[in-house]
Amino acid sequence: MITHLSNAFGRWRKEPLIPAVLLIIAGSLWGFVEISEEVTNRDARELDRAVLLWMREADDPSDPIGPAKVEEMGRDLTALGGFTILTGLTVASVGIALFLGKPRTAGIIAVAARAAGGPR
């Protein structure tokens, strides 16, 4: 048992990414649990309501503050299928393909996105 632990620690010294990733995963899970406990708490609902009302017109709570384009962009972001998200994902995909030295893949992604209904 002790030799198994010393082997694991020796391996982790050679590959420090393993414990770092494990710590990130554990921290993320802990953060998720803490946030989920706060969300189930009734006090968080009042804060959420105050923040949401702060971002709306005082005389008309159904109208968000800001121009119509910002309102449309916010709606697209929450829908995850609107112009803003799809354009961002396409640009990121093309950028990653170019970064990895695959210009042909980047071109295919760009052409496929354009053919699927990109900006006219």
Steps between C-alpha positions, in 0.01 A plus 500: 500500500777742594698412187189563292464848653868580454475389136199728452680797657808429289287492186333827600839665541583398143157608374383799711200551274317203656463644852432845357210366293370302797511815716317700233231232472459478878487879533244526221279237661528673837412836341202345322369353825540833680322693224219245479446529877475878465253472212271271699509751784201741492722805569661472158164548329468855638849591379426356155178700479675822603775452240253420223283801582810721510564411132150609394328832437345635821170598338471181289652184659436300182749719307873435563739795520698565182453501125304236312820338367626432854161351589516276191855393583397411857212293367734323255749422778234341716356304206845356409396476137498860393732698279733606782576151632523332159729769362720482808526122482577512127772762542648307793496173303669658200756664728581175679535316169738768371695495827542124469633544147198362320398770252302254290282407799456871579383560144256211515353633824465851356341376176262268686392777736442737208305237307289420805362851511765746599465875445371587154 
